[in-house]
């Protein structure tokens, strides 16, 4: 089919980058760099490109050649030059244009009726207004009844299709189109040359660019159209230091070696022969040859020792003021301990040199150690080291203090042996049915009530208590004890639904519910129990039908934070010696402690190396950074002094975690051991009073005067 016939038979011209749905259109394919004109070939069942190089002109303005079909890009329609004007042919364009239904050739209008172009020629021209086609038919030697093809038309010397000038113009256009086609092909294949050249760094560089784009601007920079090196690989000197080399014209090390005027002293020799026998002398070195009364000076140059001058006589040098620097050890004679004089101004050590003095001290210490072991006896041995003796003596004092306390007189391991002896004398010759306990309160502010929860009820006449008050003067050690019974609950900030004080600081695990009698003496029911509130429980239920109460054991919370609501005063405390955390953990139970020396503004803990801050209100942070019992109990007075920083207050915060009901995490008490200047004396009853509630087993003390008090009391067993 000819191009004209294809255009005439198409319903529409479609411009897009993908095939149109209708096959009876001309497709202006924009998916290529150079758009292509395509029609659908039913035989190939595919879109094919029309060869339009010689038949069609694609432009926004009319072409110079009127023999071609013009694709007008301004209206996107095909046009032919007829009757000295460009007229639209073919189907509608994508913008909605329509083709002509008739053409005018000269003065003749060609319409739907066939018109014979030349009388007797058998060739007719007919316009179909329905299909918008122009048909040329022949009844002669051509294809009768069919549109005339190019093969039916022959150019002769008498009948020329175009003038010579038009043919020359066509040939020029063909050559120009061929040039354009080649250039377009080069564009599509990437064969582009340009004076604006770009570069790649190497074969692995995926992107071309200007040379300036490839610079890192650190080692090399572009400056004023030139490349400037800013640094060198491996360079360690600065530009300023390199500039110091300006003017150097030979080997630097050789120049240094040749520098004159700097002399190294080689030493003093007895004879010139001895000097000349020295190995590897260096140019510029000097030496002295001395016989005791005169000294000759020699300088080494030109490969020999050259005489310079001589001096006579001798002069002394003051080592302290006449010399500078440090004399190397290789230049002076060393002495051992036996040559080092020793004098003991106390007269206890009689040796006169360091070696003998050390031996004398060692022998005396061994004699003292053997004497102590012999006097005290087992388990001390004369062969024990000093550290072993110290450990055994400490254990003996601890056991002795406990034995005295068990007899009803409170005693501590830090008491002297004389004090313990006096305490033994104070042991009454009576039988005590119970266990003697003690608690101390440091620097309380009156009025202050202290309640003590006893383990077992005692009769009023069986209650044995003494109250001691710490008073000034001597230096002593005081124990402060904070227990966690109901009487202490008011001293803490905590969640009452998560914590209970029952002689311990414990996560609450017992819950009481009211019983209602449904049937007389046979059936009871509890108030509604919301089991969704429990994370774990034991399943035990205790029923008290008399008290109309049911007790259920379980956990509603697995972790809690308890903070002291007030400070412990450290006024008058010289040193905070030790902290003992009495706690019990079992299974997955966790107990942690934090300390504040600024009334709770900040909280700290020791991580084994340093004191660190933590947020006690953040359970995760408290659990991670808080101190367990092993850390607390091993804190030294020096570490506590650093943390205290001369503060006069201290308070504690606690973290308890009990994931399962079967786990254990509870605190018994915390003890402070502090050093104060003073001693314990019996407190006047005018400073306090006490009472005992046999039903609740609570011993209550009311103090009327500020101070530090220790309460000794007997608890039933």
Long-range contacts (C-beta under 8 A, 24 or more apart in sequence): 2-147, 2-149, 2-150, 3-50, 3-52, 3-55, 3-56, 3-69, 4-69, 4-80, 4-89, 4-134, 5-133, 5-147, 6-39, 6-50, 7-69, 7-78, 7-89, 7-90, 7-91, 8-89, 8-90, 8-99, 8-131, 8-132, 8-133, 8-134, 9-131, 9-133, 10-39, 10-90, 10-91, 11-91, 11-92, 12-91, 12-92, 12-93, 12-94, 13-76, 13-77, 13-78, 13-90, 13-91, 13-92, 13-93, 13-94, 14-94, 15-76, 15-94, 19-47, 25-91, 26-78, 26-90, 26-91, 28-71, 28-76, 28-94, 32-188, 33-184, 33-187, 33-188, 34-184, 34-188, 37-71, 53-174, 53-177, 53-181, 54-174, 62-86, 64-169, 64-173, 65-166, 65-169, 65-170, 65-173, 67-162, 67-166, 67-170, 89-132, 89-134, 90-132, 91-132, 98-132, 99-132, 100-132, 101-127, 101-129, 101-132, 102-127, 102-129, 103-127, 103-134, 110-134, 123-148, 257-283, 258-283, 259-284, 260-284, 263-299, 266-300, 268-295, 272-296, 272-298, 272-305, 275-305, 276-305, 281-305, 405-436, 406-436, 408-432, 408-436, 408-464, 408-714, 409-436, 410-436, 410-438, 410-712, 412-477, 412-479, 414-477, 432-464, 432-714, 433-462, 433-716, 433-717, 434-458, 434-462, 434-464, 434-714, 434-715, 434-716, 434-717, 435-714, 435-715, 435-717, 436-464, 436-712, 436-713, 436-714, 436-715, 437-712, 437-713, 437-714, 437-715, 438-479, 438-481, 438-710, 438-711, 438-712, 438-713, 439-481, 439-483, 439-669, 439-710, 439-711, 440-478, 440-479, 440-480, 440-481, 440-708, 440-709, 440-710, 440-711, 441-480, 441-481, 441-708, 441-709, 441-710, 441-711, 442-478, 442-480, 442-568, 442-569, 442-570, 442-573, 442-672, 442-674, 442-708, 443-568, 443-569, 443-570, 443-571, 443-572, 443-573, 443-706, 443-707, 443-708, 444-569, 444-703, 444-706, 444-707, 444-708, 444-709, 445-569, 445-706, 446-703, 446-704, 446-705, 446-706, 446-707, 447-702, 447-703, 447-704, 448-702, 448-703, 449-487, 449-700, 449-701, 449-702, 449-703, 450-487, 450-700, 450-701, 450-703, 450-711, 451-485, 451-486, 451-487, 451-488, 451-698, 451-699, 451-700, 451-701, 452-483, 452-485, 452-487, 452-698, 452-699, 452-700, 452-701, 452-711, 452-713, 453-483, 453-485, 453-486, 453-487, 453-503, 453-697, 453-698, 454-697, 454-698, 454-699, 454-713, 454-715, 454-716, 455-503, 455-697, 455-715, 455-716, 455-717, 456-697, 456-715, 456-716, 456-717, 457-694, 457-697, 457-716, 458-692, 458-694, 458-714, 458-715, 458-716, 459-694, 460-692, 460-694, 462-714, 462-716, 463-692, 463-699, 463-713, 463-714, 464-713, 464-714, 465-690, 465-699, 465-711, 465-712, 465-713, 465-714, 466-682, 466-711, 466-712, 467-682, 467-683, 467-688, 467-690, 467-701, 467-709, 467-710, 467-711, 467-712, 468-680, 468-681, 468-682, 468-683, 468-709, 468-710, 468-711, 468-712, 469-680, 469-681, 469-682, 469-683, 469-687, 469-707, 469-708, 469-709, 469-710, 470-676, 470-678, 470-679, 470-680, 470-707, 470-708, 470-709, 470-710, 471-678, 471-679, 471-680, 471-681, 472-572, 472-677, 472-678, 473-677, 473-678, 473-679, 474-677, 474-678, 474-679, 475-574, 475-675, 475-676, 475-677, 475-678, 476-675, 476-676, 476-677, 476-678, 476-679, 476-680, 477-577, 477-673, 477-674, 477-675, 477-676, 478-673, 478-674, 478-675, 478-676, 478-680, 478-708, 478-710, 479-671, 479-672, 479-673, 479-710, 480-568, 480-671, 480-672, 480-673, 480-674, 480-708, 481-669, 481-670, 481-671, 481-672, 482-568, 482-652, 482-669, 482-670, 482-671, 483-668, 483-669, 484-667, 484-668, 484-669, 485-698, 486-698, 487-698, 487-700, 490-565, 491-564, 491-565, 491-566, 492-562, 492-563, 492-564, 492-565, 493-562, 493-563, 493-564, 493-565, 494-560, 494-561, 494-562, 494-563, 495-557, 495-560, 497-556, 497-557, 498-556, 498-557, 498-560, 499-560, 499-562, 499-656, 504-584, 504-666, 504-667, 504-668, 505-562, 505-654, 505-656, 505-666, 505-667, 506-656, 506-665, 506-666, 506-667, 507-555, 507-557, 507-558, 507-559, 507-560, 507-656, 507-658, 507-665, 507-666, 508-556, 508-557, 509-553, 509-554, 509-555, 509-658, 509-661, 510-551, 510-552, 510-553, 511-551, 511-552, 511-553, 511-554, 511-556, 512-549, 512-550, 512-551, 512-552, 513-549, 513-550, 513-551, 513-552, 514-548, 514-549, 514-550, 515-543, 515-544, 515-545, 515-548, 515-549, 515-550, 516-548, 517-545, 517-548, 524-548, 524-550, 526-550, 536-659, 536-660, 536-661, 537-661, 538-661, 553-661, 554-661, 555-658, 555-660, 555-661, 558-657, 558-658, 558-659, 559-619, 559-623, 559-655, 559-656, 559-657, 559-658, 560-655, 560-656, 561-616, 561-617, 561-619, 561-622, 561-653, 561-654, 561-655, 562-653, 562-654, 562-655, 562-656, 563-600, 563-616, 563-651, 563-653, 563-654, 564-600, 564-651, 564-652, 564-653, 566-651, 567-599, 567-649, 567-650, 567-651, 568-649, 568-650, 568-651, 568-672, 569-648, 569-649, 570-644, 570-647, 570-648, 570-649, 570-650, 570-674, 571-648, 572-676, 572-677, 572-678, 573-674, 573-675, 573-676, 574-674, 574-675, 574-676, 574-677, 575-637, 575-640, 575-641, 575-674, 575-675, 576-637, 576-640, 576-641, 576-644, 576-650, 576-672, 576-673, 576-674, 577-637, 577-640, 577-673, 577-674, 577-675, 578-633, 578-635, 578-637, 578-640, 578-671, 578-672, 578-673, 579-632, 579-633, 579-635, 579-640, 579-670, 579-671, 579-672, 579-673, 580-632, 580-633, 580-670, 580-671, 580-673, 581-629, 581-632, 581-633, 581-667, 581-670, 582-667, 582-668, 582-669, 582-670, 582-671, 583-629, 583-665, 583-666, 583-667, 583-668, 584-664, 584-665, 584-666, 584-667, 584-668, 585-629, 585-664, 585-665, 586-663, 586-664, 586-665, 587-660, 587-662, 587-663, 587-664, 588-657, 588-658, 588-659, 588-660, 588-663, 589-656, 589-657, 589-658, 589-663, 589-664, 589-665, 589-666, 590-623, 590-628, 590-655, 590-656, 590-657, 590-665, 591-628, 591-629, 591-654, 591-655, 591-656, 591-657, 591-665, 591-666, 591-667, 592-622, 592-623, 592-626, 592-627, 592-628, 592-654, 592-655, 593-626, 593-627, 593-628, 593-632, 593-652, 593-653, 593-654, 593-655, 593-670, 594-622, 594-625, 594-626, 594-627, 594-652, 594-653, 594-654, 594-655, 595-643, 595-650, 595-651, 595-652, 595-653, 596-650, 596-651, 596-652, 596-653, 597-643, 597-644, 597-645, 597-647, 597-649, 597-650, 598-647, 598-649, 599-649, 599-651, 600-651, 600-653, 603-653, 604-643, 605-631, 606-631, 606-635, 606-639, 606-643, 611-639, 611-642, 611-643, 616-653, 616-655, 619-655, 622-653, 622-655, 623-655, 623-657, 626-655, 676-708, 680-710, 683-709
